[in-house]
Amino acid sequence: MKATFKRTMLAASCAAALGGINTTVQAADWLALQGTEPQGTAARAKVWGFIQAQYQDDTSDPGTGPNAGLYVPPKLIGPDLDTQSAFNINRARVGVRGTGMPIDPNVNYFFLVEFGNNAITNPGSSFAKVTDASITLNHLKDFVRARAGQFKIPMAEEIYQGIALFDYVNFTAGTNQLLLERIPNRTYTGNVPAQPLPPGTSLNAYNQSVAAARGIGLQLFNTVHVAPTWEVGYSFMVDNGNGINTSDNDDNKDIHLYLNATKVFSGRGPRRQDWKTFAWYTKGDRTIDGTNDSIHNPQEYERKRYGVGTKYYQLPFRVSAEWIKAEGVIFQGPDKPSFGLLGPGVGNPNHSFNGLNPDAEATSWYIEGGYYIPNTKWEIDLRYAKFNRMDNQSPVSFGPPAGPHQNVTPEVEFTELTLGVQYHFNRKTRLTLNLSKNEAEAVTYAAGAAPNSNLDGVDNRYAIQLTHIF
């Protein structure tokens, strides 16, 4: 590949993540890129942002049997979930970042607001929502950096990387359901049944913003260069465990651990050529009112998430893979704001077979790759993903399909194969096209029975997205 094209790709990536900030002295890791500014060269205030406009079309069929003609969330376009095809400004973010120089170049700040139509601003139909507002202290940068405020939680690469550089339109099902995190409603809210189109009742029953893989708290982190081409990054973070919602609904706090080791090949910025391997762990409690008894009587449930992954990038190839494990508080869909709880007297009154059970588990993994066609502006991507929700429950736990627990949350297996093509108009603008072949099956039930009367119809989704950074 020609050197000029390499420089173009790297420049586009740096501008995307940093909004045009000089990247010549930035470390090429997300801990630094999203938490620090280049000392001595960063502006006091740099306005930056990006816009993503998209169109998506889902070809899934409606339900069969008792749900004939009805739809469930996996077959609809979010965040509104009222159609199978829609144009949308899914992200429109504007921010400002910089340093306190010349007063004190060791103090950085980062502020970002979301104006797009997504799970951050909808539910609630918010006009705008603050996603990031943080201050970083670099006075002991040779040992540790400290960051306080609201910011991204270091975790899986798919969601931790700068979203303006994400190579696909949609997250994998596992990342979407396990890591993006929906914050439970404060009081019990019943499940929404499958709906016709247009739906008579909103299928998004949550009334708070998605956590957006962010938290409000304190982070101690740094990147240490252990050899000329090797570096190690680490992070310890504690936060409210309530996402981007500014109030803390209980006294519980989340802890997050992150560690990576990276071999640097060449270049700088978020698209530098390197090979990174990482591991992460997060643990906390969630308070949820799960009883349909008109009394506010929430209970605490433990929530754990952890994973490992690796990402290799050296032109003209990119390959990455991740594995994620979840225990407790397993999301069951936007139509189930109390995480699938059935209420007393229905199924098991103690809720022992639902996504809030500390024994409930889920496993997700994916492998993906990209090829940057030499001497062109074209890129080809391919991703295969698997997500098993409630995968530690056996069919016996639920009883036979005609048994008393036929409506209790089953194990669901999501499979996705996505073919993507990207065209880079220039260093700040690109077009992304995705074709995803999706399947979903309640593996503890027969085809066409119970939940499969809806899931059998999950099918292909087409998406096109235009991204521009300014």
C-alpha positions in Angstrom: 0.0 0.0 0.0 1.3 3.4 -0.8 2.7 5.5 2.0 0.3 8.4 1.2 -2.7 6.2 1.7 -1.3 4.9 5.0 -0.9 8.5 6.2 -4.4 9.3 5.1 -5.9 6.4 7.1 -3.9 7.3 10.2 -4.8 11.0 10.0 -8.5 10.3 9.6 -8.5 8.1 12.6 -6.6 10.5 14.8 -9.0 13.4 13.8 -12.0 11.2 14.5 -11.0 10.4 18.0 -9.5 13.7 19.0 -11.5 16.2 17.0 -8.5 17.6 15.2 -6.2 17.9 18.2 -2.5 17.6 17.4 -1.7 13.9 17.8 2.0 13.9 17.4 2.7 13.2 21.1 -0.5 11.2 21.9 -0.1 7.7 23.1 -1.9 5.2 20.9 -4.1 3.6 23.5 -7.7 4.3 24.6 -6.8 5.0 28.2 -4.6 7.9 27.1 -6.6 9.0 24.1 -9.8 9.4 26.1 -8.3 10.6 29.3 -5.3 12.9 28.6 -4.1 15.7 26.4 -0.7 16.1 24.8 1.3 18.2 27.3 2.5 21.5 26.0 0.7 21.3 22.6 -3.0 20.9 23.4 -5.2 24.0 23.1 -6.9 25.5 26.1 -10.3 24.8 24.5 -10.7 22.7 21.3 -14.3 22.3 20.0 -14.8 18.9 18.2 -17.4 16.3 17.4 -19.0 14.1 14.8 -22.3 13.2 13.2 -23.6 9.8 12.1 -26.6 9.6 9.8 -28.0 6.2 8.9 -30.7 4.2 7.3 -31.6 0.7 8.4 -34.0 -1.9 7.1 -34.9 -5.2 8.9 -36.4 -8.0 6.9 -37.6 -10.2 9.8 -41.0 -11.8 9.6 -43.7 -11.3 12.2 -44.6 -13.9 14.8 -46.6 -17.1 14.2 -49.2 -19.1 16.1 -50.7 -17.0 19.0 -48.3 -14.1 18.0 -49.2 -14.1 14.3 -48.7 -10.6 12.8 -46.9 -9.3 15.9 -43.3 -8.1 16.4 -40.7 -8.1 19.1 -37.6 -5.8 19.6 -35.0 -7.9 17.7 -37.1 -7.3 14.5 -37.5 -3.5 14.8 -35.2 -0.5 14.4 -34.2 1.3 17.6 -34.4 3.4 19.6 -38.1 3.9 18.8 -38.8 0.3 18.0 -41.9 1.2 16.0 -40.8 0.3 12.4 -38.7 -2.1 10.4 -37.1 0.7 8.3 -36.0 4.2 9.2 -33.7 7.1 8.6 -32.1 8.4 11.8 -29.4 10.7 13.1 -28.2 8.1 15.5 -25.3 10.2 16.9 -24.6 13.9 16.9 -22.0 14.7 19.5 -20.3 18.1 20.2 -17.7 18.6 22.8 -14.7 20.6 24.0 -11.5 19.4 25.5 -8.1 20.8 26.4 -5.7 21.8 29.2 -5.3 24.5 31.8 -2.1 25.7 30.1 -0.3 28.0 30.7 -1.7 28.0 34.3 -1.1 24.3 34.7 -0.6 22.0 31.7 -1.0 19.0 34.0 -4.7 19.5 34.3 -6.9 18.2 31.4 -10.7 18.3 30.9 -13.1 16.6 28.5 -16.8 17.5 27.9 -19.2 15.9 25.4 -22.9 16.2 24.7 -25.1 13.8 22.7 -27.8 15.4 20.5 -28.6 12.3 18.4 -31.6 9.9 18.6 -30.5 6.8 20.5 -30.8 5.0 23.8 -29.0 7.9 25.5 -31.6 10.6 24.6 -34.5 8.2 24.1 -36.3 7.1 26.4 -37.3 10.3 27.8 -37.2 12.2 24.5 -34.3 14.3 25.9 -33.1 17.1 23.6 -29.5 16.4 24.7 -27.6 14.4 27.2 -24.2 14.9 28.7 -22.1 11.7 28.1 -18.7 12.9 29.3 -17.6 15.5 31.8 -14.2 14.8 33.4 -11.0 16.3 34.8 -7.7 14.5 34.6 -4.7 15.3 36.9 -1.3 14.4 35.4 1.0 15.7 38.1 2.4 12.2 38.8 2.2 11.0 35.2 5.4 9.0 35.6 3.5 6.8 38.1 -0.3 7.3 38.0 -2.9 9.6 36.5 -6.2 10.5 38.2 -9.5 11.2 36.5 -12.7 12.3 38.1 -16.2 12.9 36.7 -18.3 11.1 34.1 -16.5 9.0 31.5 -16.2 5.7 29.7 -15.4 2.5 31.7 -12.4 0.6 30.4 -13.7 -2.8 29.3 -14.3 -4.7 26.0 -12.6 -3.1 23.0 -15.8 -3.1 20.9 -17.5 -0.6 23.2 -14.4 1.1 24.8 -12.9 2.4 21.5 -14.0 5.8 20.1 -17.4 5.2 18.5 -16.6 7.5 15.6 -14.0 4.9 14.6 -16.1 1.8 15.0 -16.0 -0.3 11.8 -19.6 -1.5 11.9 -23.0 0.2 12.2 -24.3 -1.9 15.1 -22.7 -3.5 18.1 -22.8 -7.3 18.4 -25.8 -8.6 20.4 -23.6 -9.6 23.3 -22.0 -6.2 23.7 -25.4 -4.4 23.2 -27.2 -6.4 25.8 -24.5 -7.1 28.4 -22.3 -4.0 28.4 -24.2 -1.0 27.1 -26.5 -1.6 30.1 -30.0 -0.5 30.6 -30.7 1.0 34.0 -33.8 -0.6 35.6 -36.9 1.5 36.3 -37.1 2.6 39.9 -40.4 0.8 40.4 -41.8 -2.5 39.0 -42.9 -2.2 35.3 -44.6 -5.1 33.6 -43.5 -6.7 30.4 -44.8 -5.4 27.1 -46.2 -8.1 24.9 -45.4 -8.5 21.2 -47.0 -5.7 19.2 -48.4 -5.1 15.7 -47.0 -2.3 13.4 -47.4 0.4 14.2 -47.4 -0.7 17.9 -50.1 0.4 20.2 -47.7 0.4 23.2 -44.0 1.4 23.1 -41.8 -1.7 23.1 -39.1 0.4 24.9 -40.4 0.3 28.5 -37.3 1.7 30.2 -37.7 5.3 31.5 -34.0 6.1 32.1 -31.1 6.6 29.7 -28.9 3.7 28.8 -25.7 3.6 30.9 -23.7 3.9 27.6 -20.7 2.0 29.2 -20.0 5.1 31.3 -20.0 5.9 35.0 -19.6 8.8 37.4 -16.6 8.2 39.7 -12.8 8.2 40.1 -10.2 6.4 37.9 -6.5 5.8 38.6 -4.7 4.8 35.4 -1.6 5.0 33.3 0.4 3.6 30.3 3.9 2.4 31.0 6.5 1.9 28.3 8.4 -1.2 29.3 10.5 -1.5 26.1 11.0 0.5 22.9 8.0 -1.2 21.2 6.1 -2.5 24.2 3.7 -0.8 26.6 1.4 -1.9 29.4 -1.7 0.0 30.4 -3.7 -0.4 33.6 -6.8 1.2 35.2 -8.6 1.0 38.5 -12.0 2.7 38.7 -14.8 3.1 41.2 -18.2 4.7 40.3 -21.8 5.0 41.3 -23.0 2.0 39.2 -25.8 4.1 37.8 -24.5 4.9 34.3 -24.8 8.5 33.1 -27.8 9.2 35.4 -26.4 11.8 37.8 -28.1 10.6 40.9 -27.0 7.5 42.9 -30.1 5.5 43.8 -28.3 3.4 46.5 -25.0 3.2 48.5 -23.5 0.6 46.3 -20.4 1.3 44.2 -19.0 -0.6 41.1 -15.3 -1.5 40.8 -13.6 -1.9 37.4 -10.2 -3.4 36.7 -8.4 -3.2 33.3 -5.0 -4.3 32.0 -3.5 -4.4 28.5 -0.2 -5.2 26.9 0.6 -3.8 23.4 3.3 -4.4 20.8 3.6 -1.3 18.7 4.6 -1.7 15.0 4.4 1.8 13.6 2.4 5.0 13.5 0.6 7.1 16.1 -3.0 7.8 17.2 -6.0 5.4 17.5 -5.2 3.7 14.1 -1.5 3.2 14.8 -0.4 -0.3 13.8 -0.1 -2.5 16.8 -1.2 -5.7 18.5 -3.0 -5.4 21.8 -4.1 -8.1 24.3 -6.3 -7.1 27.2 -8.4 -8.3 30.1 -11.0 -6.6 32.3 -13.4 -7.2 35.2 -16.3 -5.2 36.6 -18.5 -5.9 39.7 -21.3 -4.1 41.5 -24.9 -4.4 42.7 -28.2 -3.3 41.1 -31.3 -2.4 43.0 -34.5 -3.5 41.3 -38.1 -3.6 42.3 -39.2 -6.9 40.9 -42.6 -7.5 42.6 -45.9 -6.5 41.0 -47.5 -5.6 44.4 -47.9 -1.8 44.2 -45.2 -1.5 46.9 -41.8 0.0 46.4 -39.7 -2.9 47.8 -36.5 -3.2 45.8 -33.9 -5.9 46.2 -30.2 -5.9 45.5 -28.7 -8.2 42.9 -25.0 -8.8 42.2 -23.8 -7.9 38.6 -20.5 -9.2 37.3 -18.9 -8.8 33.8 -15.5 -9.8 32.7 -13.7 -10.7 29.5 -10.5 -11.0 27.4 -9.6 -10.1 23.9 -6.9 -9.3 21.4 -6.7 -6.9 18.4 -4.1 -7.0 15.6 -3.8 -4.2 13.1 -1.0 -3.9 10.5 -1.9 -2.7 7.1 -3.5 -4.0 5.0 -5.1 -6.3 7.6 -7.0 -6.0 10.9 -8.1 -9.0 13.1 -9.7 -8.9 16.5 -11.6 -11.3 18.8 -13.2 -11.0 22.2 -14.9 -13.3 24.8 -17.3 -11.9 27.4 -18.9 -13.5 30.5 -21.8 -12.1 32.5 -23.2 -13.2 35.8 -26.4 -11.8 37.3 -28.8 -8.9 36.1 -29.0 -10.3 32.5 -30.9 -7.9 30.2 -33.9 -9.6 28.6 -34.9 -6.9 26.1 -36.3 -3.3 26.1 -39.8 -4.7 26.5 -38.9 -6.2 29.8 -37.8 -3.3 32.1 -37.9 -5.4 35.2 -35.6 -7.9 33.5 -38.3 -10.5 32.7 -39.7 -10.8 36.2 -43.1 -12.3 36.2 -44.5 -11.1 39.5 -45.8 -13.1 42.4 -48.1 -16.0 41.6 -46.9 -16.4 38.1 -44.4 -19.2 37.4 -42.0 -19.2 40.4 -43.0 -16.5 42.9 -39.4 -16.3 44.1 -38.1 -15.5 40.6 -35.5 -18.2 40.6 -35.3 -18.6 36.9 -34.9 -15.0 35.6 -32.2 -12.7 34.5 -31.7 -11.1 38.0 -30.8 -14.4 39.7 -27.1 -14.2 40.8 -26.8 -17.6 39.2 -28.0 -16.3 35.8 -25.3 -16.2 33.2 -24.6 -15.3 29.6 -21.6 -15.8 27.3 -20.7 -13.7 24.2 -17.8 -13.9 21.7 -17.0 -12.6 18.3 -14.2 -12.7 15.7 -13.8 -10.0 13.0 -11.4 -8.7 10.5 -10.8 -6.1 7.9 -8.9 -5.7 4.7 -7.8 -2.2 3.4 -7.6 -2.6 -0.3 -4.2 -1.2 -1.4 -4.1 2.0 -3.5 -7.8 2.6 -3.0 -10.2 4.2 -0.4 -12.1 0.9 0.1 -12.2 -1.3 3.1 -13.9 -4.8 3.5 -15.0 -6.1 6.9 -16.3 -9.4 8.1 -17.6 -10.3 11.6 -19.1 -13.5 13.2 -20.7 -13.2 16.6 -22.4 -15.6 19.0 -24.3 -14.7 22.2 -25.9 -17.2 24.5 -28.2 -15.5 27.1 -29.1 -17.5 30.2 -26.8 -20.3 29.0 -26.4 -21.9 32.4 -30.0 -23.0 32.6 -30.9 -26.6 31.5 -34.2 -27.4 29.8 -35.2 -29.3 32.9 -35.1 -26.1 34.9 -37.9 -24.7 32.9 -40.0 -27.8 32.6 -41.4 -29.1 29.3 -42.9 -26.5 26.9 -46.4 -27.2 28.2 -45.3 -27.1 31.9 -45.9 -24.4 34.5 -42.7 -22.5 33.6 -43.3 -22.1 29.9 -43.2 -18.3 30.1 -40.1 -18.1 32.3 -37.0 -16.6 30.5 -35.3 -19.4 28.4 -31.8 -19.6 27.1 -31.7 -17.7 23.8 -28.9 -18.1 21.3 -28.2 -15.1 19.0 -26.0 -15.7 15.9 -24.8 -12.9 13.5 -22.7 -12.8 10.4 -22.0 -9.3 9.1 -20.4 -8.3 5.8 -19.3 -4.7 5.7 -17.9 -2.3 3.1 -16.4 1.1 3.9 -15.5 3.9 1.6 -13.2 6.7 3.0 -14.0 9.9 1.1 -11.4 11.8 3.0 -9.7 11.8 6.4 -12.9 13.0 8.1 -15.7 11.4 6.1 -16.6 7.8 5.4 -19.5 5.6 4.3 -20.3 2.3 5.9 -22.5 -0.4 4.5 -23.5 -3.6 6.5 -25.4 -6.7 5.6 -26.1 -8.8 8.7 -27.6 -12.3 8.7 -29.2 -12.7 12.1 -30.7 -15.7 13.8 -32.3 -16.1 17.3 -33.5 -19.3 18.9 -34.8 -20.2 22.4 -32.8 -23.4 22.5 -34.7 -24.9 25.4 -37.9 -24.9 23.4 -39.0 -26.6 20.1 -39.1 -24.6 16.9 -42.3 -22.7 16.6 -43.2 -23.2 20.2 -43.5 -20.6 23.0 -40.8 -17.8 22.5 -39.7 -19.3 19.2 -43.1 -18.3 17.7 -41.5 -14.9 17.6 -37.8 -15.6 17.4 -38.0 -17.9 14.4 -38.7 -14.9 12.2 -35.6 -12.9 13.0 -33.8 -12.4 9.7 -31.4 -10.1 7.8 -30.8 -6.4 8.5 -29.3 -3.9 6.0 -27.6 -0.7 7.3 -25.9 2.3 5.7 -24.2 5.0 7.7 -22.4 8.2 6.8 -19.9 9.5 9.4 -18.4 13.0 9.4 -15.9 14.3 12.0 -15.4 18.0 12.6 
